[in-house]
Every structure is written in C-alpha cells, then in structure tokens.
Amino acid sequence: MSHFADPPLSLSYLLEALPDGIAFADEYGVICHVNGRLEALSGYRSAGLVGQALGVLLQSLYRDAHAARRGVFTQDPRSRTMAPHLGCTLVRQDGGELTVDVARAPFAFNGKTWIVVVVRDHSFETAAGHLRTEAELHALATELAGVEALANSEKRFRLAFEDNMTGMICVDPEDRVLAVNDSFCQIVGRSREEIVAKGAAPFTHPKEVRRRTNEVDRRLASGVADHLSYVDRYMHKDGRAVVVQVAKSRGRDAEGATLHFVISARDITEERAHNAELSQQALHDSLTGLASRLLFEDRLSQVNARAVRRGGWNAVLMLDLDDFKGLNDTLGCQIGDLLLVAAARRLEEVTRSSDTLCRLRGDEFLYLAEGLEFPAQAEKVAARLLGAVAEPFSLAGTRLEQRASIGIVAWEGKSKDFTELLQDADVALCDAKRQGEG
C-alpha cells in the first residue's frame, strides 16, 4: 500500500496534472508513491513501482553512482540535479530506454523527510534509439566517477571527523571554531551551538591560554612545525578541569598560508588520576603512608649526588620496635597494625623536612638524615626517634608501653650503595639490641 494513500483531493489532482513524472521515495530510495505521468514514462503500473528501489528505473551500471548521489543529496539537499546537461537513461518495463532529466527535493510529511523525484522526458531533444558518442560516454563516466569520489571523500571525512570517538575541532587562525564533533562537545559539556563560530577561550583553562598561545600556536603558525602533540587542560561547563592529550595540525593553502588548525583531543583525566594513584601506591607504604623503599632509594641517590659535590656527613638509621612479634601473638595483628600507624605518626612529628622517613618492612623503619656537620649529630637524631616511641600508646582501649632499638651508619662525602647501607644498618641494629641500649 502507498505511504501516501488517500492524499487530499487538491494534491491528488495536482500530481496527476503535472507534465513530469513524480515519485516519492524514503531516505533509503524506496518508492512510496508515483503519479500517472511516471507510469506512462516507465511503462510500469503504480503497484509495480511502489516498494521498489529507485534503481529499478536505471541501467545497472549507473545504480551504484545513483546510490552515491543519493548520499550526497542527503548531506546537501541543494544538490538537486542528477546529471546536468548529460541527461539520464530511464529503463522502461519493456526494456526500452528513455532519455530524461531528473531532479530531487526534500519533502516533509508525517514527521519524516522524504525525497520528491521529478522525471522530465528529454527524448524530444534526443532522437529515439540514439546512441551516445564515445565522447559523451566518457564525459558521463567522468561525471559519475566524480560524484562517487565526492561521496567517498565525504564518507571518509565523516568517519575521521564527525564519527570519531576522539574529540575533533577545527579552528581558524584567530581561534574561532569552524567545526566540532559530538565527542568534543561531550568533553567540554557544551552543545555545538555554544562552540561553533565562537572563540576557544570559554572551554580553555585560564592557566593554559598563555602557554598554549605562546608555545604551540606560535610554532605552528610560523611554520616551524605542522603537527604538535601536548597535554592541555579544558574547562567543562560545570566548572571542573579536564586534562586532554592534544594533537594539533595546521592546514595550508597552495601558497602555504595557514587556513585552519585541526585539533584532536582525548580526555585523559581519569587516566592521569589512576596513574597518580598507582604512583602514590608505589612510592608510599599502604599501611602507614610513609615513604616506600623505592622512594627511599631515590632520595638516597639524590643525597649521594649532593654529598659527592659538596661533602658533609649523612646517616641512615634503622629503627625496630622491640618484641613486636610477641605483641602480635598476644594482642593480635589488628593491635599490631594500629601500633605501627601510631608509631609512624610520632616519628613523622620529629622528622626534619630535609630528611626522609621510610617503613622498610614489618616493624622496621629507615631514617635518612642529610647534611650533618659531624657524626655525633646522628646520635641526637636517634634520641629524638627513640623518645617519640617511648611515650605510652593507647590503642583500642589498650595501654601499651613500647620500646625501640636503632642502628646507625654515618658516612662523609662519598656515594654509598643502598644494599651496603642496609646491611651495615642491620648489623648496627643487632649490636644495639644485644647491648640493650636502644
């Protein structure tokens, strides 16, 4: 059944009175209604055309090109004429051919957009049965190839820009937005209407404007580079900052002048946060939050470098809680963990800003003291650390008296290997425990 069944009387009379063949087709090119003139031109009855693709009226070698033209027409309804000055061959039901001109226009009906196809008999200008010359056929083939190439080019553009999952935006040399895709709109929380034809400042982080303008745009505009990648920050409409990985390219005309910049932006905010969390976990102890062994080794390498250049004394102190295993066995690991955290907070309070406190393993802590004037200063540091632990602890309603022991290794003006320092500090700690001096 026709999609346009029982049209208004005036419309029905108008369609039948027109000297041109008329077909209504949907967006897929399927015929939904025809008038009597198109029946006469094609030799088909209405029932034989409705439900068929428009291509049924075309020679098979032109059907792909027709589909490509329909794609162009969908993107730009102003492209009304199918084959200007060349005509088009309509295939009749009996197999005969008729030279016609074809035009299209959009038509809104029942909330949908249809295509009105107008077919005009062109045979009065072309003798019946006339075969196109080789030049005409070549011109037609060239025109068809051009239409197909344009359709393919537009399809590639849509895939690369419009349908790209990465945010895409095109700006002119004055930073006015020429085009933007949906992915970019989602990144900055704005609609196309809020972005296109406006400057980029509203969604560019204020602290990044000067850096980006002075560094990136200057290098691109000057021709030093045509493509640059960098990390930028955008402002979402809700006020939060969005970290983006940006690739920016310059488009030039034949003379090399800058026409526009094409920018792809990938939101890496969550990725950055996740990496920062992983870094925090790698460099800090999960229980106490103190520096991890990895961070301690890094700080030691920096101290070694300064010691070689400037000289002076440095020291590593290894602190161990006395009889910690016995406490875990009698009171449980939960109380043991609470004690480690409480001890870490106390040790932090007496740690100099220039020094590094680390939880090495279990109940062992490392302290890196930098820039000492003489070795005896390391003993004063040890006294502070032991004093911090000596005060009674109150943990989950339990009062604990806790002591600790410390081993000290001091060196002057040279680089010390971490493993060697660790072994020496462990030996010094064992000596301190045997002597019972703390």
VOMARPA-571059 format. One record per residue (C-alpha): x, y, z; chain; residue number from 1; residue in three letters. Coordinates in Angstrom, 3 decimals. Layout:
N
     east    north       up mol seq type
        X        Y        Z   A NUM  ALA
...
//
This chain:
438
     east    north       up mol seq type
    0.000    0.000    0.000   A   1  MET
    1.223    3.520   -0.786   A   2  SER
    2.600    5.535    2.126   A   3  HIS
    0.628    8.452    0.691   A   4  PHE
   -2.743    6.722    0.446   A   5  ALA
   -5.810    8.961    0.231   A   6  ASP
   -3.999   12.276   -0.288   A   7  PRO
   -6.078   15.468   -0.221   A   8  PRO
   -8.144   15.910   -3.363   A   9  LEU
   -6.270   19.056   -4.462   A  10  SER
   -2.870   17.346   -4.036   A  11  LEU
   -4.028   14.305   -5.991   A  12  SER
   -5.263   16.482   -8.867   A  13  TYR
   -2.016   18.478   -8.803   A  14  LEU
    0.186   15.387   -9.001   A  15  LEU
   -1.822   13.964  -11.896   A  16  GLU
   -1.912   17.291  -13.725   A  17  ALA
    1.858   17.811  -13.698   A  18  LEU
    3.602   17.198  -17.052   A  19  PRO
    6.517   15.486  -15.272   A  20  ASP
    6.745   12.063  -13.731   A  21  GLY
    6.704   12.261   -9.908   A  22  ILE
    7.921    9.703   -7.393   A  23  ALA
    8.027    9.981   -3.621   A  24  PHE
   10.832    7.913   -2.030   A  25  ALA
   12.037    7.439    1.518   A  26  ASP
   15.579    8.128    2.747   A  27  GLU
   16.687    4.697    1.503   A  28  TYR
   15.490    5.386   -2.039   A  29  GLY
   12.440    3.101   -1.826   A  30  VAL
    9.484    4.326   -3.910   A  31  ILE
    6.365    5.047   -1.883   A  32  CYS
    4.086    6.806   -4.409   A  33  HIS
    4.094    7.674   -8.131   A  34  VAL
    1.818    9.725  -10.372   A  35  ASN
    0.242    8.706  -13.677   A  36  GLY
    2.826   10.558  -15.773   A  37  ARG
    5.680    8.435  -14.317   A  38  LEU
    3.613    5.323  -15.016   A  39  GLU
    3.324    6.432  -18.633   A  40  ALA
    7.016    7.249  -18.963   A  41  LEU
    8.207    3.994  -17.345   A  42  SER
    5.536    1.616  -18.610   A  43  GLY
    5.056    0.345  -15.051   A  44  TYR
    1.797    0.400  -13.172   A  45  ARG
    1.907    2.060   -9.723   A  46  SER
    1.779   -1.313   -7.959   A  47  ALA
    4.856   -2.431   -9.875   A  48  GLY
    6.932    0.542   -8.660   A  49  LEU
    5.800    1.129   -5.068   A  50  VAL
    8.103   -0.753   -2.733   A  51  GLY
   10.858   -0.942   -5.344   A  52  GLN
   14.176    0.952   -5.132   A  53  ALA
   14.546    3.891   -7.498   A  54  LEU
   17.387    1.956   -9.093   A  55  GLY
   14.829   -0.277  -10.838   A  56  VAL
   14.395    2.588  -13.322   A  57  LEU
   18.148    2.878  -14.028   A  58  LEU
   20.599    0.878  -16.071   A  59  GLN
   22.505   -1.472  -13.760   A  60  SER
   25.882    0.184  -14.405   A  61  LEU
   24.501    3.513  -13.068   A  62  TYR
   22.854    2.183   -9.894   A  63  ARG
   25.919    2.456   -7.659   A  64  ASP
   26.502    6.004   -8.833   A  65  ALA
   22.856    6.802   -8.111   A  66  HIS
   23.273    5.495   -4.556   A  67  ALA
   26.379    7.669   -4.173   A  68  ALA
   24.477   10.707   -5.463   A  69  ARG
   21.666    9.971   -3.018   A  70  ARG
   24.284   10.044   -0.216   A  71  GLY
   25.499   13.438   -1.450   A  72  VAL
   21.919   14.670   -1.654   A  73  PHE
   21.224   13.520    1.920   A  74  THR
   24.157   15.639    3.136   A  75  GLN
   23.295   18.607    0.897   A  76  ASP
   19.652   18.755   -0.292   A  77  PRO
   20.563   21.708   -2.520   A  78  ARG
   22.276   19.288   -4.961   A  79  SER
   19.055   18.762   -6.828   A  80  ARG
   20.111   17.864  -10.384   A  81  THR
   21.304   14.337  -11.000   A  82  MET
   23.205   14.765  -14.294   A  83  ALA
   23.136   18.331  -15.627   A  84  PRO
   23.398   18.647  -19.428   A  85  HIS
   24.008   14.908  -19.849   A  86  LEU
   20.572   13.566  -19.088   A  87  GLY
   19.866   10.185  -17.579   A  88  CYS
   18.607    6.961  -19.103   A  89  THR
   15.337    5.638  -17.651   A  90  LEU
   14.796    1.917  -18.212   A  91  VAL
   11.190    1.119  -19.076   A  92  ARG
    9.388   -2.040  -18.038   A  93  GLN
    9.646   -3.399  -21.578   A  94  ASP
   13.446   -2.923  -21.546   A  95  GLY
   13.427    0.179  -23.686   A  96  GLY
   15.374    3.280  -22.708   A  97  GLU
   14.196    6.862  -22.411   A  98  LEU
   16.435    9.918  -22.040   A  99  THR
   15.188   12.027  -19.139   A 100  VAL
   16.272   14.813  -16.822   A 101  ASP
   15.971   14.064  -13.098   A 102  VAL
   15.846   16.429  -10.117   A 103  ALA
   15.189   15.886   -6.410   A 104  ARG
   13.949   17.914   -3.457   A 105  ALA
   13.268   17.153    0.232   A 106  PRO
    9.642   16.782    1.334   A 107  PHE
    8.416   16.739    4.965   A 108  ALA
    5.421   14.504    5.681   A 109  PHE
    4.175   12.834    8.891   A 110  ASN
    7.285   13.879   10.789   A 111  GLY
    9.691   12.313    8.276   A 112  LYS
   11.755   13.691    5.408   A 113  THR
   11.030   12.098    2.035   A 114  TRP
   12.540   12.674   -1.389   A 115  ILE
   10.490   14.027   -4.268   A 116  VAL
   11.921   12.790   -7.578   A 117  VAL
   10.917   14.701  -10.728   A 118  VAL
   11.426   12.915  -14.062   A 119  VAL
   11.138   15.005  -17.266   A 120  ARG
   11.007   13.432  -20.726   A 121  ASP
   14.167   14.528  -22.575   A 122  HIS
   13.587   12.448  -25.684   A 123  SER
   12.372   15.391  -27.762   A 124  PHE
   15.967   16.645  -27.727   A 125  GLU
   17.477   13.218  -28.411   A 126  THR
   16.360   11.025  -31.292   A 127  ALA
   14.775    7.770  -30.175   A 128  ALA
   17.312    4.974  -30.067   A 129  GLY
   20.250    7.464  -30.408   A 130  HIS
   23.458    6.001  -29.021   A 131  LEU
   25.748    8.319  -27.089   A 132  ARG
   29.016    9.096  -28.771   A 133  THR
   32.263    7.882  -27.245   A 134  GLU
   32.965   11.438  -26.043   A 135  ALA
   29.545   11.663  -24.380   A 136  GLU
   30.030    8.325  -22.681   A 137  LEU
   33.475    9.407  -21.463   A 138  HIS
   32.040   12.683  -20.121   A 139  ALA
   29.253   10.780  -18.369   A 140  LEU
   31.700    8.290  -16.862   A 141  ALA
   33.910   11.146  -15.655   A 142  THR
   30.937   12.887  -14.050   A 143  GLU
   29.780    9.682  -12.369   A 144  LEU
   33.289    8.967  -11.070   A 145  ALA
   33.479   12.498   -9.677   A 146  GLY
   30.202   12.082   -7.826   A 147  VAL
   31.284    8.736   -6.385   A 148  GLU
   34.675   10.161   -5.374   A 149  ALA
   32.948   13.071   -3.638   A 150  LEU
   30.630   10.691   -1.806   A 151  ALA
   33.556    8.518   -0.720   A 152  ASN
   35.512   11.593    0.342   A 153  SER
   32.600   12.842    2.431   A 154  GLU
   32.187    9.380    3.941   A 155  LYS
   35.863    9.317    4.930   A 156  ARG
   35.533   12.813    6.389   A 157  PHE
   32.548   11.765    8.490   A 158  ARG
   34.450    8.741    9.769   A 159  LEU
   37.607   10.747   10.512   A 160  ALA
   35.936   13.847   11.967   A 161  PHE
   32.225   13.602   12.654   A 162  GLU
   32.077    9.960   13.773   A 163  ASP
   35.466    9.912   15.518   A 164  ASN
   35.315    8.763   19.151   A 165  MET
   38.113   11.242   19.863   A 166  THR
   37.098   14.877   20.259   A 167  GLY
   37.687   16.778   16.994   A 168  MET
   37.600   20.544   16.476   A 169  ILE
   38.649   22.830   13.627   A 170  CYS
   39.575   26.484   14.309   A 171  VAL
   40.732   29.346   12.103   A 172  ASP
   43.971   31.318   12.702   A 173  PRO
   42.030   33.676   15.012   A 174  GLU
   40.946   30.700   17.174   A 175  ASP
   37.317   30.878   16.027   A 176  ARG
   35.699   27.445   15.881   A 177  VAL
   34.746   26.319   12.367   A 178  LEU
   33.563   22.783   13.121   A 179  ALA
   33.326   20.386   16.044   A 180  VAL
   32.148   16.813   16.537   A 181  ASN
   29.910   15.313   19.213   A 182  ASP
   32.810   13.709   21.094   A 183  SER
   34.420   17.103   21.655   A 184  PHE
   31.093   18.553   22.803   A 185  CYS
   30.902   15.811   25.444   A 186  GLN
   34.442   16.547   26.670   A 187  ILE
   33.660   20.211   27.394   A 188  VAL
   29.955   19.754   28.224   A 189  GLY
   28.750   22.211   25.599   A 190  ARG
   26.494   21.987   22.540   A 191  SER
   27.671   22.702   19.001   A 192  ARG
   25.750   25.953   19.071   A 193  GLU
   27.733   27.040   22.115   A 194  GLU
   31.050   26.301   20.388   A 195  ILE
   30.866   26.844   16.609   A 196  VAL
   31.637   30.371   15.354   A 197  ALA
   32.946   31.350   18.786   A 198  LYS
   36.431   31.549   20.259   A 199  GLY
   38.023   28.677   22.159   A 200  ALA
   38.549   30.715   25.342   A 201  ALA
   35.331   29.576   27.145   A 202  PRO
   36.479   25.943   27.269   A 203  PHE
   40.241   26.561   27.556   A 204  THR
   41.639   26.510   31.105   A 205  HIS
   42.722   30.077   32.044   A 206  PRO
   46.167   28.918   33.158   A 207  LYS
   46.774   27.179   29.838   A 208  GLU
   45.840   30.032   27.461   A 209  VAL
   49.141   31.908   27.634   A 210  ARG
   51.286   28.780   27.449   A 211  ARG
   49.346   27.367   24.521   A 212  ARG
   49.300   30.641   22.626   A 213  THR
   52.959   31.420   23.189   A 214  ASN
   54.345   27.954   22.543   A 215  GLU
   52.037   25.828   20.393   A 216  VAL
   50.279   28.305   18.106   A 217  ASP
   53.466   30.305   17.544   A 218  ARG
   55.358   27.228   16.365   A 219  ARG
   52.529   26.069   14.105   A 220  LEU
   51.776   29.480   12.620   A 221  ALA
   55.446   30.222   11.969   A 222  SER
   55.873   27.008   10.002   A 223  GLY
   58.405   25.539   12.414   A 224  VAL
   56.094   22.524   12.684   A 225  ALA
   52.860   21.373   11.036   A 226  ASP
   51.932   18.853   13.742   A 227  HIS
   52.354   19.089   17.509   A 228  LEU
   51.231   16.944   20.450   A 229  SER
   50.921   18.194   24.009   A 230  TYR
   48.865   17.917   27.178   A 231  VAL
   46.333   20.686   27.738   A 232  ASP
   43.517   21.452   30.131   A 233  ARG
   39.943   22.364   29.180   A 234  TYR
   37.178   23.759   31.326   A 235  MET
   33.991   21.690   31.417   A 236  HIS
   30.775   23.680   31.506   A 237  LYS
   30.187   22.501   35.077   A 238  ASP
   33.462   24.166   36.147   A 239  GLY
   35.750   21.161   36.534   A 240  ARG
   39.089   20.908   34.755   A 241  ALA
   39.512   18.250   32.067   A 242  VAL
   43.012   17.028   31.205   A 243  VAL
   43.362   16.246   27.488   A 244  VAL
   46.017   14.793   25.220   A 245  GLN
   46.006   17.093   22.179   A 246  VAL
   47.298   16.622   18.627   A 247  ALA
   47.146   19.829   16.575   A 248  LYS
   47.771   20.114   12.819   A 249  SER
   47.966   23.096   10.501   A 250  ARG
   46.015   23.246    7.211   A 251  GLY
   47.561   25.366    4.464   A 252  ARG
   46.536   26.630    1.037   A 253  ASP
   48.590   26.188   -2.144   A 254  ALA
   50.744   29.200   -1.240   A 255  GLU
   51.466   27.863    2.249   A 256  GLY
   49.273   30.338    4.143   A 257  ALA
   47.515   28.969    7.235   A 258  THR
   43.838   28.247    6.600   A 259  LEU
   42.872   26.453    9.793   A 260  HIS
   44.023   24.149   12.580   A 261  PHE
   42.555   20.678   13.142   A 262  VAL
   42.713   19.502   16.758   A 263  ILE
   42.035   16.067   18.201   A 264  SER
   41.580   15.924   21.976   A 265  ALA
   41.436   12.796   24.129   A 266  ARG
   40.169   13.072   27.698   A 267  ASP
   42.886   11.596   29.948   A 268  ILE
   41.589   12.977   33.255   A 269  THR
   40.721    9.571   34.720   A 270  GLU
   43.871    8.038   33.252   A 271  GLU
   46.018   10.712   34.916   A 272  ARG
   44.237   10.238   38.233   A 273  ALA
   44.688    6.472   38.015   A 274  HIS
   48.392    6.859   37.218   A 275  ASN
   48.805    9.264   40.127   A 276  ALA
   47.119    6.732   42.406   A 277  GLU
   49.420    3.962   41.171   A 278  LEU
   52.417    6.234   41.690   A 279  SER
   51.243    7.033   45.210   A 280  GLN
   50.874    3.323   45.937   A 281  GLN
   54.312    2.539   44.522   A 282  ALA
   56.108    5.307   46.420   A 283  LEU
   54.306    5.081   49.772   A 284  HIS
   53.595    2.353   52.273   A 285  ASP
   49.951    1.286   52.095   A 286  SER
   49.529    0.941   55.889   A 287  LEU
   51.371    3.953   57.321   A 288  THR
   51.556    6.273   54.289   A 289  GLY
   55.300    6.715   54.860   A 290  LEU
   57.819    6.634   52.006   A 291  ALA
   58.295    3.188   50.483   A 292  SER
   61.639    1.500   49.940   A 293  ARG
   61.527    2.643   46.275   A 294  LEU
   61.128    6.299   47.247   A 295  LEU
   63.801    5.966   49.938   A 296  PHE
   66.287    4.622   47.385   A 297  GLU
   65.511    7.551   45.080   A 298  ASP
   66.070   10.077   47.891   A 299  ARG
   69.334    8.305   48.803   A 300  LEU
   70.614    8.664   45.235   A 301  SER
   69.936   12.416   45.413   A 302  GLN
   71.744   12.671   48.778   A 303  VAL
   74.719   10.756   47.351   A 304  ASN
   74.959   13.136   44.401   A 305  ALA
   74.951   16.186   46.684   A 306  ARG
   77.465   14.561   49.056   A 307  ALA
   79.934   13.984   46.210   A 308  VAL
   79.628   17.622   45.087   A 309  ARG
   79.533   19.388   48.470   A 310  ARG
   80.887   16.928   51.027   A 311  GLY
   79.479   16.742   54.563   A 312  GLY
   78.088   13.918   56.693   A 313  TRP
   74.953   11.861   56.098   A 314  ASN
   73.467    8.988   58.096   A 315  ALA
   70.976    6.152   57.777   A 316  VAL
   69.211    4.982   60.941   A 317  LEU
   67.305    1.689   61.160   A 318  MET
   64.634    1.618   63.907   A 319  LEU
   62.968   -1.588   65.087   A 320  ASP
   60.127   -1.971   67.630   A 321  LEU
   61.216   -4.314   70.431   A 322  ASP
   59.347   -7.649   70.707   A 323  ASP
   56.786   -6.659   68.066   A 324  PHE
   56.174  -10.322   67.189   A 325  LYS
   55.239  -11.078   70.793   A 326  GLY
   52.748   -8.203   70.779   A 327  LEU
   51.108   -9.569   67.591   A 328  ASN
   50.935  -13.047   69.098   A 329  ASP
   49.275  -11.893   72.348   A 330  THR
   47.085   -8.952   71.253   A 331  LEU
   46.515   -9.761   67.592   A 332  GLY
   47.555   -8.284   64.239   A 333  CYS
   44.887   -5.548   64.398   A 334  GLN
   46.517   -4.017   67.507   A 335  ILE
   49.914   -4.528   65.835   A 336  GLY
   48.815   -2.547   62.780   A 337  ASP
   47.390    0.235   64.988   A 338  LEU
   50.723    0.429   66.793   A 339  LEU
   52.666    0.703   63.513   A 340  LEU
   50.433    3.548   62.306   A 341  VAL
   50.614    5.385   65.657   A 342  ALA
   54.395    4.973   65.783   A 343  ALA
   54.703    6.280   62.196   A 344  ALA
   52.751    9.425   63.112   A 345  ARG
   55.000   10.085   66.121   A 346  ARG
   58.177    9.524   64.109   A 347  LEU
   56.881   11.906   61.430   A 348  GLU
   56.470   14.623   64.041   A 349  GLU
   60.220   14.593   64.829   A 350  VAL
   61.404   14.170   61.216   A 351  THR
   63.153   17.181   59.707   A 352  ARG
   61.798   18.487   56.410   A 353  SER
   65.146   17.742   54.753   A 354  SER
   65.154   14.102   55.943   A 355  ASP
   63.238   11.012   54.763   A 356  THR
   61.334    8.519   56.932   A 357  LEU
   60.507    5.131   55.423   A 358  CYS
   58.758    1.960   56.556   A 359  ARG
   61.083   -0.763   55.315   A 360  LEU
   59.177   -3.924   56.290   A 361  ARG
   57.189   -5.228   59.258   A 362  GLY
   58.142   -3.094   62.287   A 363  ASP
   61.376   -1.743   60.758   A 364  GLU
   61.709    1.917   59.809   A 365  PHE
   64.533    3.708   57.952   A 366  LEU
   65.521    7.322   58.554   A 367  TYR
   67.792    9.233   56.140   A 368  LEU
   69.490   12.217   57.802   A 369  ALA
   71.164   14.609   55.371   A 370  GLU
   73.685   17.429   55.819   A 371  GLY
   75.063   16.619   59.274   A 372  LEU
   78.048   18.650   60.486   A 373  GLU
   79.628   15.701   62.351   A 374  PHE
   78.756   12.025   63.053   A 375  PRO
   77.596   12.655   66.632   A 376  ALA
   74.586   14.565   65.259   A 377  GLN
   73.194   11.236   64.077   A 378  ALA
   73.024   10.118   67.726   A 379  GLU
   70.908   13.174   68.546   A 380  LYS
   68.539   12.205   65.707   A 381  VAL
   68.345    8.672   67.158   A 382  ALA
   67.499   10.063   70.602   A 383  ALA
   64.587   12.049   69.139   A 384  ARG
   63.208    8.981   67.380   A 385  LEU
   63.509    6.757   70.471   A 386  LEU
   61.908    9.413   72.621   A 387  GLY
   58.921    9.649   70.264   A 388  ALA
   58.247    5.930   70.619   A 389  VAL
   58.907    5.751   74.391   A 390  ALA
   55.702    7.558   75.395   A 391  GLU
   52.871    5.047   76.202   A 392  PRO
   50.345    4.271   73.425   A 393  PHE
   46.595    3.967   73.863   A 394  SER
   45.193    1.690   71.134   A 395  LEU
   41.590    0.430   71.022   A 396  ALA
   41.298    0.830   74.787   A 397  GLY
   44.638   -0.882   75.401   A 398  THR
   47.562    0.941   77.005   A 399  ARG
   50.950   -0.137   75.674   A 400  LEU
   54.488    0.560   76.845   A 401  GLU
   56.708    0.260   73.800   A 402  GLN
   60.465    0.468   73.339   A 403  ARG
   62.563    0.547   70.182   A 404  ALA
   66.158   -0.031   69.095   A 405  SER
   68.198    1.896   66.482   A 406  ILE
   71.285    1.067   64.390   A 407  GLY
   73.267    3.976   62.875   A 408  ILE
   75.524    4.184   59.813   A 409  VAL
   77.179    7.549   59.058   A 410  ALA
   79.435    8.441   56.108   A 411  TRP
   81.149   11.510   54.723   A 412  GLU
   81.490   12.972   51.227   A 413  GLY
   81.044    9.915   49.046   A 414  LYS
   78.352    7.808   47.428   A 415  SER
   77.023    4.819   49.379   A 416  LYS
   75.236    1.825   47.870   A 417  ASP
   71.744    1.246   49.278   A 418  PHE
   72.194   -2.506   49.743   A 419  THR
   75.506   -1.966   51.533   A 420  GLU
   73.972    0.692   53.778   A 421  LEU
   71.067   -1.602   54.582   A 422  LEU
   73.377   -4.425   55.593   A 423  GLN
   75.549   -2.145   57.738   A 424  ASP
   72.477   -0.600   59.435   A 425  ALA
   71.072   -4.059   60.142   A 426  ASP
   74.357   -5.122   61.783   A 427  VAL
   74.377   -1.922   63.865   A 428  ALA
   70.759   -2.574   64.923   A 429  LEU
   71.594   -6.122   66.040   A 430  CYS
   74.511   -4.769   68.111   A 431  ASP
   72.212   -2.222   69.747   A 432  ALA
   69.690   -4.928   70.652   A 433  LYS
   72.373   -7.159   72.165   A 434  ARG
   73.717   -4.286   74.239   A 435  GLN
   70.173   -3.345   75.265   A 436  GLY
   70.953    0.337   74.698   A 437  GLU
   68.057    1.062   72.432   A 438  GLY
//
